[in-house]
Amino acid sequence: YAEIEFPVETQLKGKIVPIDTALFRYPYRLEARKDRTVIEDLHGQDHFYHLFTYPDFRYLSSFGQRGEGPEEMLTVDDFRWDGQTLWALDNIKSELVRWELNETRDQMLRMERVKLDKETFRALDVVPYRDNSFLIPDYSGETRFCQVDRNGKLIKKWGEIPTDRQSDLEKYSY
C-alpha cells in the first residue's frame, strides 16, 4: 500500500466535565454550533437530546421527548445543525423534526415535522443540502443517495453502486 499524507491533521482531546445530575443513559452523538452543543442520548429515559453551552458544557435543557405521541419521538438516528435550526431524524416514524434554538430562553423549540416519502427506504442518516433539501443514503440497494425536498417528497435518487456482478445487485435489492 502506498502511504498517503493528509493535508490537515487534527488531534482530538477531551476532558471530564462534572454535572450535578444524571442525564444520560447512552450518550451517542454530539454536534457543536458556535456556543451551543447538543448531545444525543440513544436510550434516553425521557428525552433524547440535551442542550449545553459550548465549550464549557453547562446544561441548559432537554428536548425530543421519548414516546409514541404526535409530538414525541420513537427513536433517534441522526441530527444536524443548519444555522439556528437542528434537524432530527426518527427513522421508525420516518420523519424529520425541526427544532429552532431560542437563545433567550436557552432551549430548543419544536417547529415542525416532515414526513418522508415511502420511497425513502429506511432513512438512518440525513444532511441538510442547499437550503431547500436533504441528502439521505439510499438503503434500498438501487442507488447511493436520495434527495428529498423540505416537505419530505423524493426529488431524485442517484449514484451507481459499483459491482462486477449484476446478479448480486438484483439478488440483494429490496
C-alpha positions in Angstrom: 0.0 0.0 0.0 1.2 3.5 -0.8 1.5 5.8 2.1 -0.9 8.8 1.9 -0.4 12.1 3.7 -3.4 14.2 4.7 -3.2 17.9 4.2 -4.6 18.7 7.7 -4.1 16.6 10.8 -6.1 17.3 13.9 -5.7 15.8 17.4 -8.8 15.3 19.5 -8.6 15.8 23.2 -11.3 15.5 25.8 -11.8 16.3 29.5 -14.3 15.3 32.1 -16.9 17.9 32.8 -18.8 17.2 36.0 -22.5 18.0 36.0 -24.9 17.9 39.0 -27.4 15.5 37.6 -27.6 12.2 35.7 -28.9 13.0 32.3 -27.6 10.2 30.1 -28.2 6.5 29.7 -26.2 6.2 26.5 -24.6 9.4 25.1 -24.0 8.6 21.5 -23.5 11.7 19.3 -22.5 15.3 19.8 -22.8 18.2 17.5 -21.5 21.7 18.3 -22.6 25.0 16.8 -21.0 28.3 17.8 -21.6 28.5 21.6 -24.1 25.6 21.9 -23.9 21.8 21.6 -26.4 19.1 21.5 -25.7 15.6 22.9 -27.9 12.7 21.7 -28.8 10.1 24.3 -29.5 6.9 22.2 -31.5 5.3 25.0 -32.8 8.5 26.8 -35.2 7.9 29.6 -37.5 10.9 29.0 -35.7 12.9 26.3 -33.3 12.0 23.5 -31.4 15.4 23.3 -29.7 17.7 25.7 -28.6 21.2 25.1 -25.4 22.6 26.6 -23.3 25.7 26.4 -20.1 25.2 24.4 -17.2 24.8 25.2 -17.9 24.7 29.0 -20.8 22.2 28.8 -23.2 23.9 31.2 -26.5 22.1 31.0 -29.4 24.2 29.6 -32.3 22.0 28.7 -33.6 18.7 27.3 -35.8 18.1 24.3 -37.0 15.4 21.9 -39.4 13.7 24.3 -39.5 10.0 24.1 -42.9 8.4 23.4 -45.5 7.4 20.8 -47.5 10.7 20.7 -47.5 13.0 17.7 -45.1 15.5 19.4 -42.9 12.7 20.7 -40.1 10.6 19.1 -39.8 6.8 19.0 -36.1 6.7 18.0 -33.2 9.0 17.2 -30.9 8.2 14.4 -29.1 11.4 13.2 -29.3 15.1 13.8 -27.6 18.1 12.2 -27.3 21.8 12.8 -28.4 24.0 9.9 -27.9 27.6 11.2 -30.1 28.2 14.2 -32.1 25.0 13.3 -31.5 21.4 14.3 -32.9 18.7 12.2 -33.5 15.4 14.0 -34.3 12.1 12.2 -36.8 9.5 13.7 -36.5 6.5 11.3 -39.3 4.4 12.8 -41.8 7.3 12.3 -40.0 8.1 9.0 -39.9 11.8 9.8 -37.6 14.7 10.3 -38.2 17.1 13.2 -37.1 20.7 13.0 -36.0 22.4 16.3 -35.2 26.1 16.5 -32.7 27.5 19.0 -34.3 30.1 21.3 -31.2 31.7 22.8 -33.1 34.0 25.2 -34.7 31.0 26.9 -31.8 28.6 26.4 -33.9 25.9 24.8 -34.9 24.2 21.6 -38.4 24.8 20.3 -40.1 22.2 18.1 -41.2 24.0 15.0 -42.3 21.3 12.5 -42.2 17.7 11.5 -41.6 16.5 7.9 -43.0 13.1 7.0 -40.7 11.3 4.5 -42.0 9.6 1.3 -42.2 5.8 1.5 -39.8 5.7 -1.4 -37.1 6.9 1.0 -36.3 3.5 2.3 -35.2 3.3 6.0 -33.5 6.7 6.4 -30.8 6.4 9.0 -28.7 9.5 8.2 -29.6 12.9 6.9 -27.7 16.0 5.8 -29.4 19.4 5.0 -28.5 20.2 1.4 -28.5 23.6 -0.4 -31.0 25.3 1.9 -34.0 23.5 0.3 -33.5 19.8 0.5 -31.9 16.8 2.3 -29.5 14.1 1.3 -30.3 10.6 2.7 -28.3 7.4 1.9 -30.4 5.0 -0.2 -30.5 1.7 1.7 -32.8 0.1 -0.9 -29.7 -1.1 -2.8 -30.9 0.7 -6.0 -28.7 3.8 -5.8 -26.4 5.6 -3.4 -28.4 8.7 -2.4 -31.9 10.1 -2.2 -32.5 13.8 -2.4 -35.7 14.8 -0.6 -37.3 18.3 -0.5 -38.2 20.2 2.7 -41.7 18.7 2.5 -40.3 15.1 2.6 -41.0 14.4 -1.1 -38.4 12.4 -3.0 -36.8 14.6 -5.7 -34.4 12.0 -7.2 -32.2 9.0 -6.5 -28.7 8.8 -7.9 -25.3 7.2 -7.6 -24.3 3.9 -9.0 -23.3 1.1 -6.7 -20.3 -0.5 -8.3 -20.2 -4.2 -8.7 -18.6 -6.7 -11.1 -21.7 -9.0 -10.8 -25.1 -7.5 -11.8 -26.7 -10.6 -10.3 -25.5 -9.5 -6.8 -27.3 -6.2 -7.2 -30.5 -7.9 -8.2 -30.3 -10.5 -5.5 -29.8 -8.0 -2.7 -32.1 -5.2 -3.8 -35.3 -4.7 -1.9 
